[in-house]
Amino acid sequence: MRNVVTIKAQLSSKNQLTIPKAVRESLDLSDHDKVVFQLDHGTVTLKKDNDFWNTVKQQEHIYGNLSTDELSWGADVGSEDMPE
């Protein structure tokens, strides 16, 4: 069964909306993240924008940082036959 939670928020005089903390935590939102609003017959769904760098950030959070100062291309680097 779905767990539905209702949270209210109020628009500012400049039509700005603060995303409630419970929603930010649920969507794992942080500073400068982008969100997507989906409209469907009067219902609005808010989702975290999963662009490429957000995906990289999520994977880095799960698997750790894979950055290295030096790339290892293997012992056969340079042995490729390139057509002229």
Secondary structure, DSSP 8 states (H G I E B T S, - for coil): ------------TTS-----HHHHHHHT--TT--EEEEEETTEEEEEE---HHHHHHHHHHHH-----SS----TTTT------
